[in-house]
Amino acid sequence: MPGEHACVVVRGHDQTHEYGGQAMLVNLDSGTTAAETQGSERRSFTEADCPE
């Protein structure tokens, strides 16, 4: 539902390499982004990790 979440996580994944080395956090309200290291395993993020 639009407007329900202010932040999304975008990360690459494929069957050969699994998750990429970085995830991008995007604040949908302000348009700001932040790159976060995630390694080869998916990492959880909280609302506090969202850029302002």
Order of alpha helices (4+ residues) and beta strands (2+ residues): beta-beta-beta
